[in-house]
Structure formats: C-alpha cells, structure tokens
C-alpha cells in the first residue's frame, strides 16, 4: 500500500464521514446512536420477566429465548456482542436462561453445546467449578459475580444447595448513611448499590445467617432495604436505564418473596418495553449525552468540520441544560450540577459526561447567563468529585477500592480541558477552585502515565488481548484534551504530550493502522483516535499513511450518507468486563480524525 493519500481521497472520505454523522442526528435534534444487542442482556431480561410474571410476559420470553438460540457462536457459547468471542459470564447466563425452555429441540441442542463449552472453559459443570470460575473472573468485585451465581441458583443450575455458593452481600447497608459508604469495605462498585440490596435480600431469604441475633437483625432489614430500593428506582422503572441491572434487581426481589412489590412491577415493565423487533435487548438504552457532546466536538474540531446551524445549536444547548441534574441523586447522593450519559430518568451524574458537555457547550455559540450559571455549577461539581490522588473518578469521590471506582486518566484530562475552557468566564471563587484542582490533575496525569508514554482508559478496552487494556484509545483521548490546553507548558504538560505522541507513533502497525496496542489488528476506532491525537504534532508521515489506511477500512458514499458503512468494534465497557459496541463511535471518531488531517499541509 502506498503511504501517501491524495487530497481528493481525503476530501471524498471527509465529506462522506461528516454527512454520515449528520444524518444520524435524530428528529429531536441530538445523537442517540444504537447500542449493540447483548446475549447477556437477553438472558437476564427473559429470566427476570419469567420470575416477575411468566404468563403476562410469555410472548416476550419466547421471543427472547429464540434470539439466544439463533445467536450462539460457532463454538456453542456466547460473547457479549455479535462480534465478541465467547466468554464464561455470557455463556453461563444464557445456559441458565434456557432452563425456561424444556420443550423445544433447538433449546436442548443449544444447551448441550453450551455445556460442552463450559466443561472445557469452566473446568466442569459441577456447582463448585462454575462458582470458582465466575469468582476468579471478577476477583474481589462482587458487582457481577454474585448476581450471575444467584441467577444460576434460581434456575436450578447449581445443585440442591445452590445458594451456599452465592456470597452474601451486606444488607446492613440499608442502615448505613450513604455519606459513610466510602469508608466501608463494600465489594460492589458505587453505582450498583441497588443490586447489592436485592441480592442481599435474595441470599438471606434462601440461606439465612445461622447466628441468631444477626439473623433476626437481618430479618428486620427487609423493609428498610425495600424502601431504599424504591427511593432509588427511576420513574420509568429502569435502574441506570440498564436492562441488566434492572433484571438482576427484579429476579432478586422475586426470589426473596417480593414478586408483588411495585419495584418488580415497574422494573418488569421497563424490561418489557425495551425489547427490540428481533427479540434482543441492549445492555443500556442509550448514551445520548456522551454521543452528542462527542459529535459536537468532532464537527467543530477544525475549520473543516461543519458548524451546526443556529437553530440546531440553540436546541442542543437547551437539551443539555434541561438534563443537568438539579437535585441530589438518590443512588450516589451526588450533589446537583453534573450530567450523566443519557437524558433518560436512569442517568447518574458522572465526571466523564460532565466534562465532555462543558467542552461542547462553548462550541454552541454565545454563552448566555443561563448557560454560564449551569456551567458554574458543573465546574464546582467536578472540583468536589476530585479524589485525593488528584484524579477524577466516574461517579463518587473516595471509593477507589474497586477498579471501576478509581481515578481515570482520560476523564481527568477531559476535566482539565473543561476547566481551562471555562476559566475566563468563571467567577473569581470558582476560578480559584479550578486552579487548585488543575494543579492536582496535572500531577495525577504525570504519575498515571506509564514509562512508555501511555495512559490506560477505564471504560474502554479490547477483547483481543488477555489484559483487555486499550492504551491506544486511552492515550489518544488524554492527548486530545491536553493538546487543547493551549498553554505555556504548565508543570511539564508538553513533556507528557511528547511522550504520549511517541507511544502512539510507535504503536502504529505495519498496515499503518492502529489497534488497541501494537500488533493487535488495526480497527476503525483506534486508528481514528490515534490520527486525531497525532495530527499536527510533527508525525506527518505516520498520520498521512494512517489516514490512507483508515479510509480503506471504510465503505463510503458521499452522495448517500445512509449508504456509508462503518463497522463498529466492541471497545466499550459497561460494568466490569461487559462489552458493547456503539454504532456511532466510528462515524464520530473518523469525522474528527479526517478534519484534523485536512488541516495538515501536504
């Protein structure tokens, strides 16, 4: 392949990518995208509906089970997406869900193939083998391992004394003020407290504590736990807008004897309303806030983007301001001011989306007083989220005991850019707070950068490597933020940028594309992100060759954007080690990358 790209090739590809992104803006004026269908979500959804009311939901259960049997991998097992390799979690849950179908030959054949796979990959079908395999996969984090084993127990897949293999979670949490959570030793992440309560009730119901006083005490906790769960349930019934989390809560409460509780009714209705035409469910409804902020940033990244019209900008600005959290969140007790990943009721304010919205808002035109006031609250909110180590976590300050609650380099870098963008218009008090926070962010990023110049992301990874880490994405995302600071090298930021760019340049594959790390197959998302981060840094030869390689991976149609095809890869993480792909990621990343390449003189 020739390493050079012509201006005509670049212009054609850029036009097609921009048009493909613009056509995905929905009728309400923002980007909603489409999450990949998930075998794991299907398994949880159909089983939860069967526990809640098998008669009422019989048609949906049948449809969902049919999808599971039709979407099994060639090896007889399931992965998290239709392009994912088989894994233990998805396979065990689908195997458990198929216990609902004792009649069809297709289900029996599928179950037999799954059991063959599990014998080889889980060490056997003995309950102890299955439990050990699941627990080894997640280590000390019980967020996912306990619900998986609990569903297997409810499906009679773990033998006669099945609940002895399901760890009890601390129901005492119902009496602990949430402000004290960070000082406890809870083994679930901050955003999964509802699942902890539901599973705690389930296990206590089937395997109550032997100690008399503690058993009686936990008996008394059922009603406080239910009240807490009810206070955390969004108006439409879906916890975090996730079929997976909501399904685990529904089946847990049903198994604990609370099938008639309103939480179950609302949760089951949410699950039932989110099935797709083909009988599948995604793991989450959408990540519209995240996608929209990224799309705005991509389209306005350089003069070669397509600025949105004034009515579109006004509509988007209002949409962002309307969904900013106005009161403390019932699950995390986060103060008002942040944004979550979606505009739907299950959203939880988080550092990543709050920073990204703050970066996007100034691109939408004149900053009126209402926008400045909203931004001021969000900026203060981010300063209060900062951890002691100087980094910015996703949801809650100070937890940090489990991987998905720790500080994150790409979120920290985005926060640094958001502070930088808003310093000129912030009040004196907020400027002072941001200045102190920015110093801590820079020190954290310096410590977090690996010796070879990379940063590791938290919510993105790769399924193609045993480490499941994606240093190319993490480094590129952090670099895009740091390069936007436009400052005179505060505390060695320029050196970090040079180290990160050197890592990306050295990670380029022989086909001139990028994968999650050097040597892994080149992919659209990583290649586009690396190009965006490297364009204009002096690595021109690598960038131009990479742009040509990227364009050759695309199916482009500049005249008919609906016929432009981007094949997404499962690089996103939801919960621990639960993968998804998002159809809009390639269009967003490619648009920004080609806009930045276009600025080069060649």
ZIVENTA-V339002 format. One line per field, one symbol per residue. phi: phi as a letter, one per 40 degrees, with the letter a starting at -180 (. if undefined). psi: psi as a letter, one per 30 degrees, with the letter a starting at -180 (. if undefined). A space follows every 50 residues. Layout:
phi=???
psi=???
This chain:
phi=.ccbbcccdcccccccccccccccccccgabbgacccbcccccccccccc ccacccbdccccccccccccbccccgbbbcbcbcccbcccccccdccccc bbbcccccccccccccccdccbghbcdccccccccccbgcccdbcccccc cccccfcbgcbccccbccbccddcbcdccbdcccbcbbcccbddcdcccc ccccccbcdccdccccccdccdccccccccccccccgccffbcccccccc ccccccgbcccddccccccccccbccdcgbbccacabccccccccdcccb cacccbdccdccccccccdccccccbadccccfccchcbbcacccccbca ccccccccccdccchdcccccccccdccccdccccdcccgcbccbbcgcg cbdcbccbcccccccdccdccbdcbccccccccccccccccccccccccc dcgcbbcbbbaaccaccgcbcccccccccdcccccfbcfcfgcccccccc cccccccccccgbbbcadgcdcbccccccccdccdgbhcccccccccccc cccbbbaccbccccbbccbcbcbbgcgbcabbdcddccccdccccccdcc ca
psi=kkflkleeeeeeeeeeeeeeeeffklffglkeajkklkeeeeeeeeeeee eeifeegeeeeeeeeeeeffhklfggakaflfgklkleeeeeeeeeefff jgekeeeeeeeeeeeeeeeeffglgkeeeeeeeeeeefbfjgeeeeeeee eeefghfgaehefffjkkljffffgkkffgefflhkhlleggeeeeeeee eeeeefilkekeeeeeeeeffeeeeeeeeeffklegfjkghkeeeeeeee eeeefgghffkeeeeeeeeeeefgklegglklflelheeeeeeeeeeefg elfgajklleeeeeeeeeeeeefkkflkkfefgkllflkaflglfgkkkl eeeeeeeeeeeffgakjleeeeeeeeeeeeeeeffklefflkaeekkfdg fleggllkeeeeeeeeeeeeffefflleeeeeeeeeeeeeeeeeeeefkl fgglkklegkakfgkefglifeeeeeeeeeeefffhliijhgeeeeeeee eeeeeffklfggakaflkflkkleeeeeeeeeefkggfheeeeeeeeeee effljkjfejffgkkkjllifkkkajgjlllkffeeeeeeeeeeeeeffk j.
